[in-house]
Amino acid sequence: MSESLRMVVVLAVIAMISGGILAVVYDTTSVVIAENQARALESSIYEVLPGTSKVNILRRSPDELGVDDPREMREEEQRTTLIYQGVDDQNRIVGYAFVGEANGYGGVIRVLVGVDQATDQILSIKILEHTETAGLGSRVEEESFRQRFVGKTVEDPIAINQDI
């Protein structure tokens, strides 16, 4: 066997072993990561819906949500959207929480919004994920920024340079 062919075979074997190890590690850790993300989301739902003792997950299609053009939604939302219903100890609905995403300067910003059942007002918001610049963009996590939205309804406009 020539020297160059032997090097190619050795490199191919090393690449296959490395790829196999990466696949096993990914397969093992992806389940744990998904479970941790689900637990973090659940605890965040309790934060944005104060008084909630139980969370029901509601699945809604774009038609049920009143969306005119489902193509404007993200691909996975075109099939179904998850809405989290918070219920208190007496089984009364406290409110609803949902996840929203939008592109920020540094990447996608994921926000969890809690809305009051009776008044349709925002109770609280929590930033679930962002990759904004430390210092300026990361201020979205500060309580003073998040409080700007509390009490607003769907009817209240959010103005750039005033609310954001």
C-alpha positions as CSV (number, residue, x, y, z in Angstrom):
1,M,0.0,0.0,0.0
2,S,1.4,3.4,-0.9
3,E,2.2,5.9,1.8
4,S,-0.4,8.4,0.5
5,L,-3.2,5.8,0.3
6,R,-2.4,4.7,3.9
7,M,-2.6,8.3,5.1
8,V,-6.0,8.7,3.5
9,V,-7.3,5.4,5.0
10,V,-6.0,6.4,8.5
11,L,-7.6,9.9,8.2
12,A,-10.9,8.4,7.0
13,V,-10.9,5.9,10.0
14,I,-10.2,8.8,12.4
15,A,-12.9,10.9,10.8
16,M,-15.5,8.1,11.1
17,I,-14.6,7.4,14.7
18,S,-14.8,11.1,15.5
19,G,-18.1,11.4,13.8
20,G,-19.4,8.4,15.6
21,I,-18.4,9.8,19.0
22,L,-20.0,13.1,18.2
23,A,-23.2,11.4,17.1
24,V,-23.3,9.4,20.4
25,V,-22.6,12.5,22.5
26,Y,-25.2,14.6,20.6
27,D,-27.8,11.9,21.0
28,T,-27.1,11.5,24.7
29,T,-27.0,15.2,25.5
30,S,-29.8,16.5,23.3
31,V,-32.4,14.7,25.5
32,V,-30.9,16.3,28.6
33,I,-30.8,19.7,27.0
34,A,-34.4,19.5,25.9
35,E,-35.5,18.4,29.4
36,N,-33.6,21.3,30.9
37,Q,-35.1,23.8,28.5
38,A,-38.6,22.4,29.2
39,R,-38.1,22.8,33.0
40,A,-36.7,26.3,32.5
41,L,-39.7,27.3,30.4
42,E,-42.2,25.8,32.9
43,S,-40.6,27.8,35.8
44,S,-40.7,30.9,33.6
45,I,-44.4,30.4,33.0
46,Y,-45.0,30.5,36.8
47,E,-43.0,33.7,36.9
48,V,-45.0,35.6,34.2
49,L,-48.3,34.3,35.5
50,P,-48.3,35.0,39.3
51,G,-50.7,32.9,41.3
52,T,-50.5,30.0,38.9
53,S,-50.4,26.6,40.5
54,K,-50.9,24.4,37.4
55,V,-50.1,24.9,33.7
56,N,-52.2,23.5,30.8
57,I,-50.7,23.4,27.3
58,L,-53.1,24.4,24.6
59,R,-52.3,23.7,20.9
60,R,-53.9,26.1,18.4
61,S,-53.8,26.1,14.6
62,P,-53.3,29.4,12.7
63,D,-57.1,29.3,11.8
64,E,-58.0,29.1,15.5
65,L,-55.7,32.0,16.2
66,G,-57.3,34.2,13.6
67,V,-54.1,34.4,11.4
68,D,-54.9,35.8,7.9
69,D,-51.8,34.5,6.2
70,P,-50.1,31.6,7.9
71,R,-47.0,32.1,5.6
72,E,-46.1,35.1,7.8
73,M,-45.6,32.7,10.7
74,R,-42.5,30.6,11.3
75,E,-42.7,27.2,9.7
76,E,-43.3,25.2,12.9
77,E,-46.0,27.7,14.0
78,Q,-47.9,27.2,10.7
79,R,-48.9,23.8,12.0
80,T,-49.6,24.5,15.6
81,T,-48.8,27.1,18.2
82,L,-48.5,26.4,21.9
83,I,-50.3,28.6,24.4
84,Y,-49.8,28.0,28.2
85,Q,-52.8,28.4,30.4
86,G,-52.1,29.2,34.0
87,V,-54.7,27.9,36.5
88,D,-54.8,28.7,40.3
89,D,-55.6,26.4,43.2
90,Q,-59.4,26.8,42.7
91,N,-59.0,25.8,39.0
92,R,-59.7,29.4,37.8
93,I,-57.8,30.6,34.8
94,V,-55.2,33.2,35.9
95,G,-54.0,34.0,32.4
96,Y,-52.1,32.8,29.3
97,A,-48.5,32.8,28.4
98,F,-46.9,32.4,25.0
99,V,-43.4,32.5,23.5
100,G,-42.6,35.1,20.9
101,E,-39.5,35.4,18.8
102,A,-38.0,38.2,16.7
103,N,-34.6,39.1,15.3
104,G,-32.6,41.4,17.4
105,Y,-29.3,43.0,16.5
106,G,-27.2,40.0,17.6
107,G,-29.6,37.2,16.8
108,V,-33.0,35.9,17.8
109,I,-34.6,37.1,21.0
110,R,-37.1,34.7,22.6
111,V,-39.6,36.3,25.0
112,L,-42.2,34.7,27.2
113,V,-45.2,37.0,27.7
114,G,-47.9,36.5,30.5
115,V,-51.3,38.0,29.8
116,D,-54.1,38.4,32.4
117,Q,-57.3,36.4,31.6
118,A,-59.7,39.1,32.7
119,T,-58.1,42.3,31.4
120,D,-55.9,41.2,28.5
121,Q,-53.1,43.2,30.0
122,I,-49.5,42.0,30.1
123,L,-48.7,40.8,33.6
124,S,-45.0,40.2,33.0
125,I,-42.4,39.3,30.4
126,K,-39.3,37.2,30.6
127,I,-36.4,37.1,28.1
128,L,-35.8,33.4,27.5
129,E,-32.9,33.7,25.2
130,H,-30.9,36.3,23.4
131,T,-27.4,36.9,21.9
132,E,-27.4,40.7,22.1
133,T,-24.2,42.7,22.8
134,A,-23.2,42.7,26.4
135,G,-23.9,46.1,28.0
136,L,-26.2,47.7,25.5
137,G,-28.3,45.0,23.9
138,S,-28.4,42.8,27.0
139,R,-30.4,45.5,28.8
140,V,-33.5,43.6,27.6
141,E,-33.0,41.4,30.6
142,E,-33.2,44.3,33.1
143,E,-36.3,44.7,35.2
144,S,-36.6,48.4,34.2
145,F,-36.9,47.4,30.5
146,R,-39.3,44.6,31.1
147,Q,-41.6,46.8,33.3
148,R,-42.2,49.1,30.3
149,F,-44.6,46.5,28.9
150,V,-46.5,45.6,32.0
151,G,-50.1,46.8,31.9
152,K,-50.2,47.2,28.1
153,T,-52.8,45.4,26.0
154,V,-53.0,44.4,22.4
155,E,-54.7,47.7,21.7
156,D,-51.8,49.7,23.2
157,P,-49.2,50.6,20.5
158,I,-45.6,50.1,21.4
159,A,-43.5,53.0,20.1
160,I,-39.9,52.9,19.2
161,N,-37.8,55.4,21.3
162,Q,-40.6,55.6,23.8
163,D,-41.4,52.1,24.9
164,I,-38.3,50.4,23.5
